[in-house]
């Protein structure tokens, strides 16, 4: 890499590195695998260095990398310790399986995350020290803490293992140990940036004091660095089987990220930082988007099992490629005959977030029929200017509601086809995902599509992701994270079907997430309750 370019990138991300290190909790003991087999699966630092220099590894290195990316880590320590699930009781529903999803932003604020998942008692000291919540809001935060504590299944995105930014923690293992849960972990990416991760490429800045601080920040503990980032399922029910399902590639995280950012992309990143305080850094990685699928033993179910599907769709791609990834996943789980929970960050921004260049922008427009239709209307029609008046209307039409209807050119919502795919999908046993969203099974009461599995607001859904600066919610808030459930229904919208295992009382915990300075994560946790016993039909 050109050293001038590397230095420029370094300077641009230097503040982010410092923030990440300051946000991290005190160092945990060096990572040690639970047994020799697990330790042997992890790559050595020399192997990681070798990966950093090639887009296509070969031989033994390729074999070891593939094994890491295709075989999950599974531990049933809670089962061995005879720790039972909580099975919270919820009114007339009786005992429920409470499922939670949380994109934990790598685990940067590990102690806050662990405390929030442990309940009000554990989190109290953080609220006393830096709480932004008072009065009624504090009561709501306490309710959310109590609700989250009783989740017996916890799906996590963006989970680090052996990364410097998270103090070399095995985040999934450490959380599972603290919460007395079994867990499965799937590696999604192996991080091999020679500057920011491995520290094998030297860069300097002119100022001597800043350069010393930079070198300290870039220094890596080679014995503890494992470079893994992925998805985890934590469960108080035993994990009987786990597998990794790779998704179609929508973005090359090694080749594309290793390139120096184009002038246009640099401008976009500068704007994101100035306007929204969001830094976009490069992430040189091997691997790609995958799905962790696990069967957990739930004795109340007819066949004794529930399947958990934990996924993370691509962000750096157009919406149509996310739909392609979802279609591939659905084909892979079509034969599942037991109840199923799909949870994850689907990155439903309705935008193409691929790093851009002037050439890419031109080519995108050449291939975009909506662009040319709009230009034609503007040129030939005396009221062509009318289309510009639709811009704010179109914006708020789909704001925080990626399920809203889609009419090309006039009412764009490019994520809508993904949700249509989910709604139309049928498993081999004839069952479907539950889209009913009945008002009386939401709290506070808000009906419409998916309302009982994903909390709705007065407009769209409660956002699960927000920029650091969002101008009071006018921009920069998105509904990215989703829970979808396959219960005992054969029609996604018919009202009078079985309530058993159907989603109830979805909660998105923005108040909890934002109750401390600088937030716990850039995503809020969310939960839903699934009745374990047979209920009357709706």
Residue pairs with C-beta under 8 A, 6 or more apart in sequence:
1 194
1 195
1 201
1 258
1 260
2 260
3 203
5 260
6 195
6 201
6 203
7 203
7 204
7 205
9 195
9 260
9 261
9 282
10 195
10 196
10 203
10 205
10 214
11 205
12 269
12 279
12 281
13 196
13 279
13 281
13 282
14 205
14 210
14 214
14 217
15 279
16 279
16 281
17 165
17 196
17 217
17 218
18 217
20 108
20 165
21 165
21 217
23 108
23 109
23 518
24 108
24 109
24 110
24 165
24 166
24 167
25 109
25 110
25 111
25 167
26 167
27 167
27 168
28 167
28 168
28 169
28 174
30 168
30 223
30 224
31 161
31 162
31 168
31 169
31 170
31 224
31 226
32 39
33 39
33 41
33 42
34 75
34 173
38 73
41 64
41 67
41 68
41 71
41 73
42 68
42 162
42 226
42 228
43 51
43 64
43 65
43 68
43 190
43 226
43 227
45 198
45 222
45 223
45 225
47 61
47 64
48 190
48 192
48 198
48 225
48 227
49 192
49 194
49 198
49 200
50 57
50 61
51 57
51 61
51 65
51 190
51 192
51 286
52 192
52 193
52 194
52 198
52 200
52 284
53 194
55 252
55 254
55 255
55 258
56 62
57 65
57 286
65 190
65 286
68 187
68 190
68 228
69 187
69 188
69 190
69 244
69 246
69 286
69 287
69 290
70 244
70 246
71 244
72 184
72 185
72 186
72 242
72 243
72 244
72 292
72 294
73 172
73 184
73 185
73 186
74 182
74 183
74 184
74 185
74 239
74 242
74 294
75 173
75 176
75 182
75 183
75 184
76 182
76 238
76 239
77 176
77 177
77 182
78 176
78 180
78 181
78 182
78 236
78 238
79 182
79 238
81 180
83 180
83 236
84 236
85 97
85 152
85 236
85 237
86 98
86 150
86 151
86 152
86 236
87 95
87 96
87 97
87 152
87 532
88 95
88 96
88 98
88 150
88 529
89 95
89 96
90 96
90 504
90 505
90 529
90 531
92 535
93 499
93 504
93 529
93 531
93 535
94 531
94 532
94 533
94 535
95 300
95 531
95 532
95 533
96 504
96 529
96 530
96 531
96 532
97 152
97 153
97 237
97 298
97 306
97 501
97 529
97 530
97 532
98 147
98 150
98 151
98 152
98 153
98 527
98 528
98 529
98 530
99 151
99 152
99 153
99 154
99 155
99 308
99 341
99 343
99 483
99 527
99 528
99 530
100 148
100 151
100 153
100 154
100 155
100 525
100 526
100 527
101 154
101 155
101 156
101 157
101 343
101 344
101 481
101 482
101 483
101 525
101 526
101 527
102 113
102 154
102 155
102 156
102 157
102 521
102 523
102 524
102 525
102 526
103 156
103 157
103 158
103 312
103 345
103 464
103 465
103 480
103 481
103 521
103 522
103 523
104 113
104 156
104 157
104 158
104 159
104 171
104 521
104 523
105 158
105 521
105 522
105 523
106 158
106 159
106 160
106 163
106 165
106 166
106 171
106 229
107 113
107 158
107 159
107 160
107 166
107 169
107 171
107 175
108 165
108 166
108 521
109 520
109 521
110 166
110 167
110 169
110 171
110 174
112 126
112 516
112 520
113 175
113 520
113 521
114 122
114 174
114 175
114 178
114 179
115 122
115 123
115 125
115 126
116 122
116 123
116 145
116 148
116 512
116 520
116 525
117 148
117 149
117 151
117 154
117 175
117 178
117 179
118 149
118 178
118 179
119 145
119 146
119 148
119 149
120 142
120 145
120 146
120 149
123 145
126 516
127 133
127 138
127 141
127 515
127 516
130 516
130 517
131 138
131 515
131 516
132 514
132 515
132 516
132 517
133 140
133 141
133 511
133 515
137 511
137 515
140 511
141 511
141 512
141 515
144 507
144 509
144 511
144 512
145 512
147 507
147 509
147 527
148 509
148 512
148 525
148 527
151 527
152 235
152 236
152 237
153 233
153 234
153 235
153 236
153 237
153 296
153 308
153 341
154 179
154 181
154 233
154 234
154 235
155 231
155 232
155 233
155 234
155 308
155 310
155 341
155 343
155 344
156 172
156 175
156 231
156 232
156 233
156 234
156 310
157 231
157 310
157 312
157 344
157 345
157 481
157 523
158 229
158 312
158 345
159 171
159 172
159 185
159 229
159 230
159 231
159 232
160 166
160 169
160 171
160 228
160 229
161 169
161 170
161 171
161 172
161 173
161 185
161 187
161 226
161 228
161 229
161 230
162 168
162 169
162 170
162 224
162 225
162 226
162 227
162 228
163 169
163 191
163 197
163 225
163 226
163 227
163 228
163 229
164 197
164 220
164 221
164 225
168 221
168 224
168 225
168 226
171 232
172 183
172 185
172 232
172 234
173 183
173 185
175 181
175 183
175 232
175 234
176 182
176 183
176 232
176 234
179 234
180 236
181 234
181 235
181 236
182 234
182 235
182 236
182 237
182 238
182 239
183 232
183 233
183 234
183 235
183 239
184 232
184 233
184 239
184 242
184 292
184 294
185 230
185 231
185 232
185 292
186 230
186 231
186 232
186 242
186 244
186 290
186 291
186 292
186 310
187 228
187 229
187 230
187 287
188 229
188 230
188 231
188 287
188 288
188 289
188 290
188 312
189 228
189 229
189 230
189 253
189 283
189 285
189 286
189 287
189 288
190 227
190 228
190 229
190 285
190 286
190 287
191 197
191 227
191 228
191 229
191 283
191 284
191 285
192 198
192 227
192 254
192 284
192 285
192 286
193 257
193 282
193 283
193 284
193 285
194 200
194 201
194 284
195 201
195 203
195 218
196 218
196 281
196 282
197 220
197 225
197 227
197 284
198 220
198 225
198 227
199 218
199 219
199 220
203 214
203 218
204 211
204 214
204 215
205 211
205 214
229 285
230 290
230 292
231 290
231 291
231 292
231 310
231 311
231 312
231 344
232 292
232 310
233 239
233 242
233 292
233 294
233 308
233 310
235 294
235 296
235 308
237 296
237 297
237 298
237 306
238 296
238 297
239 294
239 295
239 296
239 297
240 295
240 296
240 297
240 305
241 294
241 295
242 292
242 293
242 294
242 295
243 292
243 293
243 294
244 290
244 291
244 292
244 293
245 290
245 291
245 292
245 293
245 329
245 332
245 333
246 288
246 289
246 290
246 291
247 288
247 289
247 290
247 291
247 311
247 313
247 314
247 325
247 328
247 329
248 321
248 324
248 325
248 328
249 288
249 289
250 289
250 314
250 316
250 317
250 321
250 322
250 324
250 325
251 314
251 316
251 317
251 354
253 283
253 284
253 285
253 286
253 287
253 288
254 284
254 285
254 286
256 316
256 355
257 282
257 283
257 284
257 285
258 282
258 284
261 269
261 282
261 355
262 355
262 356
262 357
262 358
263 357
263 358
264 356
264 357
264 358
264 361
265 355
265 356
265 357
268 280
268 356
269 279
269 280
272 278
272 279
272 280
273 279
273 280
275 469
276 467
276 468
276 469
276 470
276 475
276 476
277 467
277 468
277 469
278 467
278 468
278 469
289 311
289 312
289 313
289 314
289 325
290 311
290 312
291 309
291 310
291 311
291 329
291 332
291 344
292 308
292 309
292 310
292 311
293 307
293 308
293 309
293 310
293 332
293 333
294 307
294 308
294 310
295 305
295 306
295 307
295 308
295 338
296 305
296 306
296 307
296 308
297 304
297 305
298 304
298 305
298 306
298 532
300 532
300 533
301 338
301 339
301 501
301 532
302 338
303 337
303 338
305 338
306 338
306 339
306 340
306 341
306 501
307 333
307 336
307 338
307 339
307 340
307 341
308 340
308 341
308 343
309 329
309 333
309 340
309 341
309 342
309 343
309 344
310 343
310 344
311 329
311 342
311 343
311 344
311 346
312 344
312 345
312 347
313 322
313 325
313 326
313 344
313 345
313 346
313 347
314 321
314 322
314 325
314 347
315 347
315 349
315 353
316 353
316 354
316 355
317 352
317 353
317 354
318 352
318 354
318 414
319 348
319 349
319 350
319 351
319 352
319 414
319 415
319 417
319 418
320 414
320 417
322 346
322 347
322 348
322 415
322 418
323 417
323 418
323 421
326 346
326 418
326 421
326 422
327 421
330 421
330 422
330 425
333 340
333 427
334 425
334 427
334 428
335 427
335 428
336 427
336 486
337 427
337 428
337 429
339 485
339 486
339 487
339 488
339 501
339 530
340 427
340 485
340 486
341 483
341 484
341 485
341 486
341 530
342 433
342 482
342 483
342 484
342 485
342 486
343 482
343 483
343 484
344 481
344 482
345 480
345 481
345 523
346 418
346 480
346 481
346 482
347 353
347 480
348 402
348 415
348 418
348 478
348 479
348 480
348 482
349 415
349 478
349 480
350 398
350 402
350 412
350 413
350 414
350 415
351 414
352 364
354 360
365 371
365 372
369 408
370 408
370 409
370 412
373 409
374 387
374 409
377 384
377 387
378 384
378 385
378 387
390 410
394 410
394 411
394 412
396 459
397 404
397 411
397 413
398 404
398 412
398 413
398 415
398 460
399 459
399 460
400 457
400 459
400 460
400 461
400 462
400 463
400 477
400 478
400 479
401 459
401 460
401 461
401 479
402 413
402 415
402 416
402 418
402 419
402 479
403 415
403 416
403 419
403 449
403 450
404 413
404 416
404 460
405 411
405 413
405 416
406 412
406 413
406 414
406 416
406 417
422 433
422 435
422 484
423 432
423 433
423 435
423 492
423 493
425 432
425 433
426 432
426 490
427 486
430 490
431 486
431 487
431 488
431 489
431 490
432 486
432 489
432 490
432 491
432 492
433 484
433 485
433 486
433 492
434 452
434 453
434 484
434 485
434 486
434 487
434 489
434 492
434 502
434 503
435 449
435 450
435 492
435 493
436 452
436 489
436 492
436 493
436 494
436 495
436 497
436 502
436 538
437 447
437 448
437 449
437 450
437 451
437 452
437 453
437 456
438 447
438 451
438 452
438 495
438 538
439 445
439 446
439 447
439 451
441 452
441 502
441 503
441 504
441 505
441 538
442 451
442 452
442 455
442 456
442 504
442 505
442 506
443 505
443 507
446 455
446 456
446 457
447 456
448 456
450 461
450 482
450 484
451 506
452 502
452 503
452 504
452 505
452 506
452 528
453 483
453 484
453 485
453 503
453 506
453 528
454 461
454 479
454 482
454 483
454 506
454 508
454 526
454 528
455 461
455 462
455 506
455 507
455 508
455 526
456 462
457 463
460 479
461 479
461 508
462 479
462 508
462 510
462 524
463 473
463 477
463 478
463 479
463 508
463 510
463 524
464 478
464 479
464 480
464 481
464 508
464 510
464 523
464 524
464 526
465 477
465 478
465 479
465 480
465 481
465 522
465 523
465 524
466 473
466 476
466 477
466 478
466 510
466 522
467 475
467 476
467 477
468 522
469 476
470 476
470 477
480 523
481 523
481 524
481 526
483 503
483 506
483 526
483 528
485 501
485 502
485 503
485 528
485 530
487 498
487 499
487 500
487 501
487 502
487 503
487 530
488 497
488 498
488 500
488 501
488 502
489 497
489 498
489 502
490 497
491 497
495 538
496 537
496 538
497 537
497 538
498 534
498 535
498 537
499 531
499 535
499 536
499 537
499 538
500 531
500 532
500 533
500 534
500 535
501 530
501 531
501 532
502 530
502 531
503 528
503 529
503 530
504 528
504 529
504 530
504 531
505 528
505 529
506 526
506 527
506 528
507 526
507 527
507 528
508 524
508 525
508 526
509 524
509 525
509 526
509 527
510 524
512 520
512 524
512 525
513 519
513 520
513 521
513 523
513 524
513 525
514 524
